[in-house]
Amino acid sequence: MVRQYTLPVDQFSEQTFDNFVSGKNGELIKQLRNSVNQFSGFWIYGGKSSGRSHLLRAKCLQDGRAGDKKSHYVGCESLSASKSERYKPLKLALQHGETVAIDDIDLYLGEKDFELILFDIYQRLMEIKGTLVVSHKSSALVTDFVVPDLGSRLRALMAFQIKELTDGHKSTFLMERATSRGFHLSSIVINYWLSHGPRDMDALISDFETLADVMIVKKQLLTIPLFKEVLGY
């Protein structure tokens, strides 16, 4: 029987470039970190839990702090189901945003009202030399648009596919994170973990934080039996 541990998870509440596991995505991170005095735009695509949302939030956080810019992150997954309320966050970004990040646009592309607002955001950011970052599950080159002018502009953005992390990257991340939290993760436990548990980074981070809090309380070596007891894998 798996024992239930209910513990706070707050170590990754702030998503930054520094705590993003970059792997082979160094060039993408470099470009996003850059601040230029001209319009810049990015189309970032990749699978579920690939880190798209993390990067968009990190860009808004960086620009809002370092450049004192008005940054707006809009997650399409959280837009209101009510059509009259749905596009309020986008309209706010249209009026005030200097860095605008719109996550999961694949959820609403194909709806004319959404595409027209997105087109207006693009046009305004071009005029004020702002930054637009959008995320999608696929490349813009294979994406259909109902507003042709929007399609031509978004296909011209700098496009980056997020490259999946290798097991080596994940192992290094887990070991370094454990060290920073004051306990040791053996390669035996990590190999078991990656063989039996969920492998995407969102799940790994969540599971790690649960394990970390347990290890701080127990003050003992993390073994495979204890790993199974805590996480049930």
C-alpha positions as CSV (number, residue, x, y, z in Angstrom):
1,M,0.0,0.0,0.0
2,V,1.4,3.4,-1.0
3,R,1.6,5.9,1.9
4,Q,0.2,9.3,1.0
5,Y,2.4,12.4,1.5
6,T,0.7,15.8,1.2
7,L,3.5,18.4,1.1
8,P,3.9,21.9,-0.3
9,V,5.4,22.2,-3.8
10,D,6.7,25.8,-4.3
11,Q,10.3,25.5,-5.5
12,F,9.3,26.1,-9.1
13,S,6.5,28.6,-8.6
14,E,8.7,31.2,-10.4
15,Q,9.7,30.0,-13.9
16,T,12.9,31.6,-15.1
17,F,15.5,31.0,-17.7
18,D,17.9,30.0,-15.0
19,N,15.7,27.1,-13.7
20,F,14.8,25.9,-17.2
21,V,16.6,22.6,-18.2
22,S,18.0,23.7,-21.5
23,G,19.5,20.5,-22.9
24,K,20.1,21.1,-26.6
25,N,17.9,24.3,-26.6
26,G,20.8,26.7,-25.9
27,E,20.3,28.8,-29.0
28,L,16.6,29.3,-28.3
29,I,17.4,30.4,-24.7
30,K,20.1,32.8,-26.0
31,Q,17.7,34.4,-28.5
32,L,14.9,34.8,-25.9
33,R,17.3,36.4,-23.4
34,N,18.4,39.0,-25.9
35,S,16.9,42.5,-25.6
36,V,16.9,44.4,-28.9
37,N,15.7,47.9,-29.8
38,Q,13.5,46.6,-32.6
39,F,10.6,44.2,-33.1
40,S,11.3,40.6,-32.3
41,G,9.0,37.6,-32.7
42,F,9.2,33.9,-31.8
43,W,7.2,30.9,-32.8
44,I,8.0,28.1,-30.3
45,Y,6.6,24.7,-30.8
46,G,6.9,21.3,-29.2
47,G,5.0,18.5,-27.5
48,K,3.0,18.5,-24.3
49,S,5.2,19.3,-21.2
50,S,8.1,20.2,-23.5
51,G,8.7,23.5,-21.6
52,R,6.8,25.9,-23.8
53,S,4.9,27.6,-21.0
54,H,8.0,27.8,-18.8
55,L,9.9,29.7,-21.6
56,L,7.0,32.1,-22.3
57,R,6.6,33.0,-18.6
58,A,10.4,33.3,-18.2
59,K,10.5,35.8,-21.1
60,C,7.8,37.9,-19.6
61,L,9.4,37.8,-16.2
62,Q,12.8,38.8,-17.6
63,D,11.6,41.7,-19.7
64,G,9.3,42.9,-16.9
65,R,12.1,43.1,-14.5
66,A,15.3,43.9,-16.4
67,G,13.8,46.2,-19.0
68,D,10.9,47.6,-16.9
69,K,8.6,46.7,-19.8
70,K,4.9,45.9,-19.6
71,S,4.8,42.2,-20.1
72,H,1.7,40.1,-20.6
73,Y,1.5,36.3,-20.5
74,V,-1.7,34.9,-21.9
75,G,-2.4,31.2,-21.5
76,C,-5.1,30.2,-24.1
77,E,-5.9,27.1,-22.0
78,S,-7.2,29.4,-19.2
79,L,-9.3,31.7,-21.4
80,S,-12.9,32.0,-20.3
81,A,-15.5,29.7,-21.8
82,S,-17.8,32.7,-22.1
83,K,-17.3,34.2,-25.5
84,S,-18.0,37.7,-24.2
85,E,-15.2,37.4,-21.6
86,R,-12.8,35.1,-23.5
87,Y,-10.6,37.7,-25.1
88,K,-10.3,40.2,-22.3
89,P,-6.7,39.2,-21.5
90,L,-5.7,39.5,-25.2
91,K,-7.4,42.9,-25.4
92,L,-5.4,44.0,-22.3
93,A,-2.2,42.8,-23.9
94,L,-3.2,44.6,-27.1
95,Q,-3.6,47.9,-25.3
96,H,-0.6,47.8,-22.9
97,G,1.8,45.0,-23.7
98,E,5.3,45.6,-24.8
99,T,6.3,42.0,-24.4
100,V,3.4,39.7,-25.2
101,A,3.5,35.9,-24.8
102,I,0.5,33.9,-26.0
103,D,0.7,30.2,-25.0
104,D,-1.0,27.3,-26.8
105,I,-2.4,29.4,-29.7
106,D,-3.4,26.1,-31.4
107,L,-6.4,26.0,-29.1
108,Y,-8.0,29.0,-30.8
109,L,-6.4,29.3,-34.3
110,G,-9.2,28.9,-36.8
111,E,-11.5,31.2,-34.9
112,K,-11.6,34.5,-36.8
113,D,-12.1,36.7,-33.8
114,F,-9.1,35.2,-32.1
115,E,-6.9,35.6,-35.2
116,L,-7.9,39.2,-35.7
117,I,-7.0,40.2,-32.2
118,L,-3.7,38.3,-32.6
119,F,-3.1,40.2,-35.8
120,D,-3.7,43.5,-34.1
121,I,-1.3,42.6,-31.3
122,Y,1.3,41.8,-33.9
123,Q,0.8,45.1,-35.7
124,R,1.0,47.1,-32.5
125,L,4.2,45.4,-31.3
126,M,5.7,46.0,-34.7
127,E,4.9,49.7,-34.4
128,I,6.4,50.1,-30.8
129,K,9.3,47.7,-31.4
130,G,8.0,45.2,-28.9
131,T,8.3,41.5,-28.6
132,L,5.8,38.8,-29.5
133,V,6.2,35.1,-28.4
134,V,3.7,32.5,-29.3
135,S,3.6,28.8,-28.6
136,H,2.0,26.0,-30.7
137,K,2.2,22.3,-30.8
138,S,3.4,22.3,-34.4
139,S,5.5,24.4,-36.9
140,A,3.8,27.5,-38.4
141,L,4.7,26.0,-41.8
142,V,2.1,23.3,-41.3
143,T,-0.5,25.4,-39.5
144,D,-3.7,26.7,-41.2
145,F,-5.0,30.3,-40.6
146,V,-8.4,31.8,-41.5
147,V,-6.8,35.3,-41.6
148,P,-4.1,35.0,-44.4
149,D,-2.3,38.2,-43.3
150,L,-1.8,36.7,-39.8
151,G,-0.5,33.5,-41.3
152,S,2.1,35.2,-43.4
153,R,3.4,37.3,-40.5
154,L,3.5,34.5,-38.0
155,R,5.3,32.2,-40.5
156,A,8.0,34.9,-40.7
157,L,8.8,34.8,-37.0
158,M,11.9,33.1,-35.7
159,A,10.8,29.5,-35.3
160,F,12.3,27.1,-32.7
161,Q,11.3,23.5,-32.0
162,I,12.0,22.6,-28.4
163,K,14.3,19.6,-28.5
164,E,13.5,16.8,-26.1
165,L,15.8,16.3,-23.2
166,T,17.8,13.1,-23.1
167,D,17.9,10.8,-20.0
168,G,21.4,12.2,-19.4
169,H,20.0,15.8,-19.1
170,K,17.3,14.6,-16.8
171,S,19.7,12.7,-14.6
172,T,22.0,15.7,-14.3
173,F,19.1,17.9,-13.4
174,L,17.8,15.5,-10.7
175,M,21.3,15.1,-9.2
176,E,22.1,18.8,-9.1
177,R,18.6,19.7,-7.8
178,A,19.0,17.1,-5.0
179,T,22.4,18.5,-4.1
180,S,21.0,22.0,-3.9
181,R,18.3,20.7,-1.5
182,G,20.8,18.9,0.7
183,F,20.5,15.2,-0.1
184,H,22.0,12.7,-2.4
185,L,20.4,10.9,-5.4
186,S,22.2,7.8,-6.5
187,S,22.4,6.8,-10.1
188,I,20.7,3.5,-9.2
189,V,17.6,5.4,-7.9
190,I,17.6,7.8,-10.9
191,N,17.8,4.9,-13.4
192,Y,14.9,3.2,-11.6
193,W,13.0,6.4,-11.5
194,L,13.4,7.1,-15.3
195,S,12.5,3.5,-16.1
196,H,9.3,3.3,-14.0
197,G,7.9,6.8,-13.5
198,P,6.5,9.5,-15.8
199,R,9.4,10.9,-17.8
200,D,8.1,14.4,-18.8
201,M,9.7,17.3,-17.0
202,D,6.5,18.6,-15.3
203,A,6.0,15.2,-13.7
204,L,9.7,14.8,-12.8
205,I,9.8,18.3,-11.1
206,S,6.5,17.6,-9.2
207,D,7.7,14.2,-8.1
208,F,11.1,15.6,-7.1
209,E,9.7,18.2,-4.9
210,T,7.5,15.6,-3.1
211,L,10.6,13.4,-2.6
212,A,12.8,16.4,-1.5
213,D,10.4,17.4,1.3
214,V,10.2,13.8,2.5
215,M,14.0,13.4,2.5
216,I,14.4,16.6,4.5
217,V,12.0,15.2,7.1
218,K,13.4,11.7,7.2
219,K,17.1,12.6,7.0
220,Q,18.0,9.3,5.4
221,L,19.4,7.9,2.2
222,L,16.9,7.7,-0.6
223,T,16.6,4.0,-1.6
224,I,14.4,2.3,-4.2
225,P,12.0,0.9,-1.5
226,L,11.6,4.4,0.0
227,F,11.1,5.9,-3.5
228,K,8.3,3.3,-4.1
229,E,6.8,4.1,-0.7
230,V,6.6,7.9,-1.5
231,L,5.7,7.9,-5.2
232,G,4.3,4.4,-5.7
233,Y,6.2,3.6,-8.9
